[in-house]
Amino acid sequence: MKCIKSIKPTKNTEVGVIVRIDEIEAETKVKTGYWSYVPKSEYKAWKKGVTVEELQSTEQETKKIKVKKKN
């Protein structure tokens, strides 16, 4: 399973739509140039309604916390 994001509008999808589909279908869609691969974390955040900026800041805070625990 792969996560892909629409980067160009089509008659069926808007820009920014993220879907999770099987690898073969994902590869075919990405080759068209209308879709690009995205990390699963971005798909989960999009599904929950979290913006990418919030997700990145949360990941940075998590990394900082992990570093503090190791010291």
VORO-515662 format. One record per residue: x, y, z of N, C-alpha, C in turn. Coordinates in steps of 0.05 Angstrom, whole numbers, plus 5000, padded with zeros to 4 digits. Atoms other than C-alpha are relative to their C-alpha. Layout:
<pts>
XYZXYZXYZ ...
</pts>
This chain:
<pts>
501749765000500050005000501850255000 498549755003502550694981498150245004 501649764997500051394997500950204978 499449805021499651894940498250245003 501449754998497552614935499650124973 500649875026494252974877501450274999 498649755002498753534853499050174977 501349855021494753744792497049935000 502950065000487153804786499249834975 501250165021483253294745497050035003 502949984997475853214732498949845023 500950174978475452704788501250085027 498749934975480152994841500950295001 499049734996482253664870502949985009 497349994991489353874886500149965031 499750044972491653624954498649765012 501450254991487352994959502149785003 498150224994491252424991498449745002 501350265000489351694979502149795006 498350234994492151025001499149774982 500750215020492250504945502349804997 498050215003496049884925502450114983 497549915012503149954898499950024969 500049995029501849794825498350234990 501849785008496050284818501350275007 498649764991500150814856502250074980 497949955019506050734809499050104973 501249915025501550814748499150295002 501049724997498351454775502350205003 497749814996505051764796501450054973 498749975026507851644726498550204982 501549815016502252074697500850295005 499249734993504952684733497950165015 502149874985498452854767500049935030 499950094973500252494832502949985009 497350044990506452444877499749845026 500050164976508351984934500250195025 499849854975507452245006500449795022 499750194978509351935073497349935013 502550104987504151535111499250195022 500649814979504652045168498450244990 501549785012502252595121497149914993 502750115006496352155099498349995026 501550024974494352025172499250275010 500649734991494852765189497850124983 502049895018490752955127497249885007 502550134994485452445146498850115026 501049894974484952735217499450304998 500549725003484853445191502350185011 497749854989491753655218501550114976 498449885022495754135174502849895001 497250105001502753945151501850155018 498449834982505754525191499849905028 500450114973502654255255501449735003 498750274999505153555239503050035003 497149974998512253795228500850115027 499349894974512354205292499749795021 500450224980509653605331502349804998 497850195004515053155301502650125012 497649874989520453665320499950005031 500250004971517853715392500449725010 499650284992517752955396502949935000 497250065002524952915373501550145024 498749864978526953435425499549865027 500650154976523453045480501749755002 498450245000526952405459502950065007 497249924995533752755461500350065030 499949934971532253025531499949755017 500350254984530352325556502649844999 497550155003536852025530502250125017 497949864984541152545567499349955028 
</pts>
